[in-house]
Amino acid sequence: MEKKKILIIGCAIMKDELVHGQPDGISFTFLEQSLHRTPQKMKEAIQEEINKAEGWEGDSIILSYGLCSNGIVGIKANRHTLVIPRVHDCITLFLGARERYLEEHQKEPGTYYLTRGWIDEKKSPLGIYEEYCQKYGKETAEWAIREELKNYTRIALVESELGVSDAHRKHARENAHFLNLRYEEIKGSLDFFRKIIQGPWDKDFVVLKPGEEATQEIFLE
């Protein structure tokens, strides 16, 4: 049987997890993490990549994104099957299962999760604080980041089988100290990423036929 050709469009923060093992027959496109903060721009960027693949002789396009503040609502592929994890945000992917995310959310809903990719892409609270310092000055930047995150109670560093370095741990702890939040390390998993690449695309995924649009409702079923 001929191996299926798959294109995965994902966020740059999960590049390591997705390319792990260098799977055959799979192409990757990675978009910058900052799109998460502007869902409409995220939608436009993802749709643009899907449109570029119109002439691609592959089988399926997989989005390594969740609903992401409705950032994927309205997205569609005209010529290919479109597969999307049935999750609200990417933290579920790093934790390995929707049940695992619900468990952590029920235990402590005010959790700011960090991963190796999140830190490497400089999108931790301290990374965003540095961005704000460049734009608004130190005093306004500190007020803004503390105001944005005032309802959080915990910084949790998620460690998958790929591991995290001492530098990742140090940076995560510095975030917790800066925001005066409790720090924890929790175990993640590559299981969801494996399912994205290998299947099965079961109840944990939305599978859209060519021309079908992603809607908010299908993620809530």
N, C-alpha and C positions, 0 to 999 in steps of 0.2 A: 504494500500500500504506500502511495506517495505521501511523504510527510507534509502536513499543512504548513502554509506560510502565514506567519502572524506578524502584525505590526503593533508594538506597544507604545502608546503615548503616555508618558508619565512625568511626575514631578522630579526635579533634579535631586531632591533630598533622599529619594529611594533608589538611586542609581545602583549603589553597591548591592542592595538586596535583590534587585531584578536581574542584574547581569551575572550574579553569582552562579558559577558553574558553566557560563558561556553556552547557553542552550542553542542547539542548531535550529535553523529555519525561522529564527525570530529576529526582527529588526527593531531598533529602539529609537525613539525621539524623546528627548528630555527638555522640559520647559522650566523656567525659573520659578522658584518657590514664592517669590513676592506676588505672583498673580493671585495667590489665595486671599490677599488683602483687598483685591478689587475683582470680585466675582464676575462682573460683566466683561472685564478685560480677559479674565481667564477663559471664559466661554469663547470669546472671539479668537483667542490664540489657539485653543484646542480645535475649534471648527476650521481654522485656517490650515492646520496640519492635516486634518481629515480630508479637506478639499484637495490638498496637494497630492494625496494618495489616490485620487480618483482613477488615474490610469495605471495604478499598481496592480500587478497580476497576482495578488495574494488572496487569502481566504477570509481572514477576520482581522478587525482592528480592536484592540483592547485598550481601554482607558484605565490607567492605574491611578484613578481618582475616585472619590466618593461623590455624594451630593454636593458637598463643599459649599454651603451657604447658597444653594441653588445655582452654583456656577456652571453646572453642566445641563441645566434645564433648557430644552430647545435644541440641543446638539443632535445631529443625525449624520449618518453616512449614506450616500445615495447608491453606492455600488457594492458595499461590503456589509457583512454582519458586524454589528457593533456590540461589544461586550463590556459591561461596567460592573465593578463590585457593588453589591447592594449594601453600602455603608454610608454613614453620614459624613465621616471625614477619614483621613488617612491613618489616624492613630490605630483604628481597628486593624488595618493591614499590618502594622508593626507588631501588634499584640498577637496576631495570628488567627483570631476568630472573633465573631460578633459577641459570643457569650463571654469571652475573656474581657472585652471592652466593657460590657454591661456590669460585670463583676467589679471592675475597678471603678467605674462611674458610680455605682451604688455605694461603694466603700468610701469614696471621697470625690464628689463631683467637682470640687474646685481644684482640679489638678492641671497643671501646665506640663505637658509631656515634651521631653527632649529625646532626640535620637542622634546617632553619630552624624547622619546626613544633615539634620537640622543645625547642628553645631558647626559642621564643616562649611555649610552654606551661609554662615553668619546670620542665622535667622532666630537665634535665641533672644530672650528679652534684652540681654546685654548687647547683642548684635544690633537689634532694632534701636536700642538706646543710643548707640554710636551713630547710627543713621540720623536720628533725631538731633543729636548734638551738632552735626554738620549743617542741618537745615535751620534749626531754631535756637541754637545755643544751649549750653549745659543746663541752666536753671529750668527753662521751659521743657527741655527734653526729659529731665528727671521727673518733673510734675506729670508730663504726658504719659510716660511709661507706667508710672505708679498708678495713675488714674485708670488706665486701660486694664490693668491687672489687679485692681483693688479687691476683687472678689475671689481671687485664687488663694489657696491655703497650702498647696504642696507643689514642689518641683519633683517630677519623677523622670529619671533617666532610664530609658528602655534599652535593654541589652539583648540582642538576638544572638543566634549561634555565631554570627560574624564577630561578636565581641565589641568592646569599646576600649579605647586607650586610656592611660593615666591622664593624658591631656584632656580628653573628653570629660572624664570624671571631675577633674579640677575645674574645668569651665562650668560644668553643671552646678557644682557646689558654689561657685562664685555667683551664679545667677540666684541661687537660693539665698545666699547671704545678702546680696544686694537688695533683694525684695523682701527680706525677712520672712521667708517661707521655709517650711519643713522640707528636708531633702530625703528622697528615697531612691533606691535603685530597684527596678522590677524586671522580671524576665519577659522578653518578647519571644517571637517565633517567626520563622520564615514560611510557616505553613500556608498562609494566605497568598504569599508571593508565589509559592510553588503551584498553587491552584490557578493563579492568574496565567502562569506559563504553561502548565501541563494539563489543566483541567482536573476534575470535571467542573464545568460551568453550571453548577447546580443552583439550589435555592439562594445561595450566597451571591448570585450574580443576576444582573438584568441583561437579557440577550435580546437585542433589537434587530429586526429584519431590515434589509436595505430600504431606506426611505422613512422608517419609523423614528419619531422624535423621543428623546428622553424627557420624561415628565417627573414632577415631584411625587406624584401619586404612586408610581411604580416602585419608588424607594420606600414607601410607607406600608406596602402590602405585607 
